[in-house]
Amino acid sequence: MKLNYSNENILKKYDIKFKESIITSEYSEEKNELEIKIEIEYKGDQISFFIESELKEEEGRLESILEQMNKIFNKIDCKLDKNGQIETVTNVEEMMKKWENLRKENFFKLKDENIKEFIFKLNRIMNNRYKLIEMIKRFNVMPFLFLGIYNQEIKKSSPLRLKRKFYNVFPLINIPIQYEIYDGSTEKEKMGKFILKEDEGFDRREYVKQVLECYPIKSEHKIGSFDLKGEGYCSFDKNDLLKEMELKLVIEVKNLINYKCTYEIKERQ
């Protein structure tokens, strides 16, 4: 199987669901869910990414600022490299300008020092072109939508190996991983199946340390073996554009944590 860019302008709409569960040895189970709707306009190696969902109106200055920030990112224009990863964001200067106007309108009206500190820290990213582009590349499902599997042979017998990062995994850690992608196509559609493994750059001890900082344990049980595994699939339409994707990740540290997360991306008509 080999995926190629379409030269046509095509608009695709997707529903995205994220679910995670966190089970720790001495704390109650936590569950989180998120659903958003997006649109992507494909134009060869150029794409426009639209976020349809908007934050619900809430009372309070911080909530108002977040609502306005959401509008800054409701359209993201990107250029893709030959493999389909985001190379750069082409309307980043426009976003920075909108942020600067928003900051000027709100910052000096604020009395809450915590909100001021939040905006001050955020400003370090929003005023730095490189940091802002990197943040957008990592946003939500961006790393999965633009994984980088185009113009490469994907075989049934031997995998295409890609070194990537799984961003903001509990507790907000970026984990180096390796995708092993196989051709799982049928007569009706192109499909890729993959498994996830931790890459050699992943520091298990640092991960356990950060989990313990979030969830200190009192028991004297020795922390046991570490296990990370993941799997998923992605299917494509006649134009080699994504139809559906599912990715599951499980991290288990015996006597400490069992973490599971699932991303589902489905095209809607």
C-alpha positions as CSV (number, residue, x, y, z in Angstrom):
1,M,0.0,0.0,0.0
2,K,1.2,3.5,-0.8
3,L,-0.7,6.7,0.0
4,N,-0.5,9.7,-2.2
5,Y,-1.7,13.3,-2.0
6,S,-4.8,14.2,-3.9
7,N,-4.6,17.2,-6.2
8,E,-8.3,18.0,-5.7
9,N,-9.7,20.4,-3.1
10,I,-11.6,18.2,-0.7
11,L,-13.4,19.1,2.5
12,K,-13.6,16.4,5.2
13,K,-15.5,16.5,8.4
14,Y,-14.6,14.4,11.5
15,D,-15.9,13.6,14.9
16,I,-13.2,13.1,17.5
17,K,-13.6,11.3,20.8
18,F,-11.0,11.0,23.6
19,K,-11.4,8.8,26.6
20,E,-9.1,8.0,29.5
21,S,-9.2,6.1,32.7
22,I,-6.6,6.4,35.5
23,I,-6.6,3.7,38.2
24,T,-4.1,4.1,41.0
25,S,-3.4,1.8,43.9
26,E,-4.6,4.2,46.7
27,Y,-7.0,6.6,44.9
28,S,-10.4,6.5,43.3
29,E,-10.6,5.8,39.6
30,E,-10.7,8.9,37.4
31,K,-12.4,9.1,34.0
32,N,-12.2,11.8,31.4
33,E,-13.9,12.3,28.1
34,L,-13.7,14.9,25.4
35,E,-15.5,15.3,22.1
36,I,-14.8,17.8,19.4
37,K,-15.8,18.3,15.7
38,I,-13.3,19.4,13.1
39,E,-13.1,20.1,9.4
40,I,-10.1,19.7,7.2
41,E,-9.8,21.2,3.7
42,Y,-7.2,19.2,1.8
43,K,-5.4,21.0,-1.1
44,G,-2.5,18.7,-2.0
45,D,0.2,19.4,0.5
46,Q,-1.7,22.4,1.9
47,I,-4.5,21.9,4.5
48,S,-6.8,24.2,6.4
49,F,-7.9,22.9,9.8
50,F,-11.1,24.2,11.3
51,I,-12.3,23.6,14.9
52,E,-16.1,23.6,14.9
53,S,-16.7,23.2,18.6
54,E,-16.6,26.3,20.7
55,L,-16.3,26.7,24.4
56,K,-19.6,27.1,26.2
57,E,-20.2,30.6,27.5
58,E,-19.2,30.8,31.2
59,E,-19.1,33.7,33.6
60,G,-15.8,35.2,34.7
61,R,-12.9,37.0,33.1
62,L,-10.7,33.9,32.6
63,E,-13.5,32.0,30.9
64,S,-14.2,35.0,28.6
65,I,-10.5,35.1,27.6
66,L,-10.4,31.4,26.9
67,E,-13.5,31.8,24.7
68,Q,-11.8,34.5,22.7
69,M,-8.6,32.4,22.5
70,N,-10.6,29.6,21.1
71,K,-11.5,31.8,18.1
72,I,-7.9,32.6,17.4
73,F,-7.3,28.9,16.7
74,N,-10.6,28.1,14.9
75,K,-8.7,28.0,11.5
76,I,-5.2,26.7,11.2
77,D,-3.4,26.7,7.8
78,C,-0.6,24.3,7.4
79,K,1.9,23.0,4.8
80,L,2.7,19.3,4.9
81,D,6.0,17.7,4.1
82,K,6.2,14.9,1.5
83,N,5.3,12.2,4.1
84,G,2.2,14.1,5.4
85,Q,3.6,15.6,8.6
86,I,3.0,19.3,9.4
87,E,6.0,21.2,8.1
88,T,4.9,24.6,9.1
89,V,1.8,26.7,10.0
90,T,1.3,29.4,7.3
91,N,-1.1,31.7,9.2
92,V,0.9,31.8,12.5
93,E,1.6,35.5,12.2
94,E,-2.1,36.2,12.0
95,M,-2.7,34.2,15.1
96,M,0.1,36.1,16.9
97,K,-1.5,39.4,15.9
98,K,-4.9,38.4,17.2
99,W,-3.4,37.2,20.5
100,E,-1.5,40.5,20.9
101,N,-4.8,42.5,20.4
102,L,-6.6,40.2,22.9
103,R,-3.8,40.5,25.5
104,K,-3.8,44.3,25.2
105,E,-7.6,44.5,25.6
106,N,-7.7,42.3,28.7
107,F,-4.4,42.3,30.6
108,F,-4.5,45.7,32.1
109,K,-8.1,45.3,33.2
110,L,-7.3,42.2,35.2
111,K,-7.1,42.4,39.0
112,D,-6.7,38.7,39.7
113,E,-2.9,38.0,40.0
114,N,-3.4,34.3,39.2
115,I,-5.0,35.1,35.9
116,K,-2.3,37.7,35.1
117,E,0.3,35.0,35.8
118,F,-1.5,32.6,33.5
119,I,-1.6,35.2,30.6
120,F,2.0,36.1,31.2
121,K,3.2,32.5,30.8
122,L,0.9,31.9,27.8
123,N,2.4,35.1,26.3
124,R,5.8,33.4,26.2
125,I,4.4,30.8,23.7
126,M,2.1,33.1,21.8
127,N,4.8,35.6,21.1
128,N,7.3,33.0,20.0
129,R,6.8,31.8,16.4
130,Y,8.7,28.6,16.8
131,K,7.0,27.6,20.1
132,L,3.6,28.4,18.8
133,I,4.1,26.3,15.7
134,E,5.3,23.4,17.8
135,M,2.3,23.7,20.2
136,I,-0.1,23.6,17.2
137,K,1.7,20.5,15.8
138,R,1.1,18.7,19.2
139,F,-2.5,19.9,19.6
140,N,-5.0,17.1,20.4
141,V,-5.1,14.8,17.4
142,M,-2.8,16.7,15.1
143,P,0.1,14.1,15.6
144,F,-2.3,11.3,14.7
145,L,-4.1,13.0,11.7
146,F,-0.7,13.9,10.3
147,L,1.4,10.9,11.3
148,G,3.6,11.0,8.2
149,I,2.9,7.7,6.3
150,Y,2.4,9.2,2.8
151,N,4.7,8.3,-0.2
152,Q,6.1,5.3,1.6
153,E,5.7,1.6,1.0
154,I,3.5,0.0,3.7
155,K,3.8,-3.8,3.5
156,K,1.8,-6.7,4.9
157,S,5.0,-8.7,5.8
158,S,7.4,-6.1,7.3
159,P,6.4,-2.9,9.1
160,L,7.1,0.7,8.3
161,R,8.8,2.0,11.5
162,L,8.3,5.6,12.6
163,K,9.7,7.2,15.6
164,R,7.3,9.7,17.1
165,K,6.2,11.1,20.4
166,F,2.9,10.6,22.2
167,Y,2.2,14.0,23.7
168,N,0.7,14.9,27.1
169,V,0.2,11.4,28.3
170,F,-0.7,11.2,32.0
171,P,0.7,13.0,34.0
172,L,1.4,15.4,31.1
173,I,4.5,13.6,29.8
174,N,5.8,13.3,26.2
175,I,6.6,9.7,25.6
176,P,9.0,8.7,22.8
177,I,7.3,5.8,20.9
178,Q,7.8,3.8,17.8
179,Y,5.0,2.9,15.4
180,E,5.1,-0.4,13.5
181,I,2.6,0.0,10.7
182,Y,1.5,-2.8,8.5
183,D,-0.7,-3.0,5.4
184,G,-4.1,-4.3,6.5
185,S,-6.0,-3.4,3.3
186,T,-9.0,-5.3,2.0
187,E,-10.5,-5.5,-1.4
188,K,-12.9,-2.6,-0.5
189,E,-10.5,-0.1,1.2
190,K,-7.0,0.8,2.1
191,M,-6.1,0.3,5.7
192,G,-3.1,0.5,7.9
193,K,-2.8,-1.4,11.2
194,F,-0.2,-0.5,13.8
195,I,1.3,-1.3,17.2
196,L,3.0,1.1,19.5
197,K,6.1,0.4,21.5
198,E,8.2,2.7,23.8
199,D,11.3,4.0,22.1
200,E,14.7,3.8,23.6
201,G,14.6,7.5,24.6
202,F,11.8,6.9,27.1
203,D,13.0,7.2,30.8
204,R,10.8,4.8,32.8
205,R,12.1,5.9,36.2
206,E,11.4,9.5,35.4
207,Y,7.8,8.6,34.4
208,V,7.3,6.7,37.7
209,K,8.8,9.6,39.6
210,Q,6.3,12.0,38.1
211,V,3.3,9.7,38.7
212,L,4.4,9.4,42.4
213,E,4.5,13.2,42.7
214,C,0.9,13.3,41.5
215,Y,-0.3,10.3,43.5
216,P,1.9,9.7,46.5
217,I,1.4,6.2,48.0
218,K,1.6,5.2,51.6
219,S,1.7,1.4,51.3
220,E,5.0,-0.5,51.5
221,H,4.2,-2.6,48.4
222,K,7.2,-2.5,46.1
223,I,6.5,-0.9,42.7
224,G,6.6,-3.6,40.1
225,S,7.2,-4.1,36.4
226,F,6.5,-1.4,33.8
227,D,4.5,-2.2,30.6
228,L,3.5,0.1,27.7
229,K,1.6,-1.1,24.8
230,G,-0.7,0.3,22.1
231,E,-2.5,-0.6,18.9
232,G,-4.8,0.8,16.3
233,Y,-5.8,1.2,12.7
234,C,-6.5,3.8,10.1
235,S,-8.6,3.5,6.9
236,F,-8.6,5.7,3.8
237,D,-11.0,6.7,1.1
238,K,-10.5,6.6,-2.7
239,N,-8.5,9.8,-2.5
240,D,-6.2,8.4,0.1
241,L,-7.6,10.7,2.8
242,L,-8.4,9.5,6.3
243,K,-11.8,8.0,6.9
244,E,-11.4,6.5,10.3
245,M,-8.8,6.0,12.9
246,E,-8.6,4.4,16.4
247,L,-5.7,4.3,18.7
248,K,-5.5,2.7,22.1
249,L,-2.7,3.1,24.7
250,V,-2.2,1.2,28.0
251,I,0.5,2.0,30.6
252,E,0.7,-0.2,33.7
253,V,3.1,0.0,36.6
254,K,2.4,-2.8,39.0
255,N,1.2,-1.7,42.4
256,L,1.0,1.9,41.2
257,I,-1.0,2.8,38.1
258,N,-3.1,1.4,35.3
259,Y,-3.7,4.1,32.6
260,K,-5.8,3.6,29.5
261,C,-6.6,6.1,26.7
262,T,-8.4,5.8,23.4
263,Y,-8.6,8.2,20.5
264,E,-11.4,7.7,17.9
265,I,-11.5,9.8,14.7
266,K,-14.5,9.1,12.4
267,E,-15.5,10.9,9.2
268,R,-19.1,12.2,9.2
269,Q,-21.1,12.8,6.2
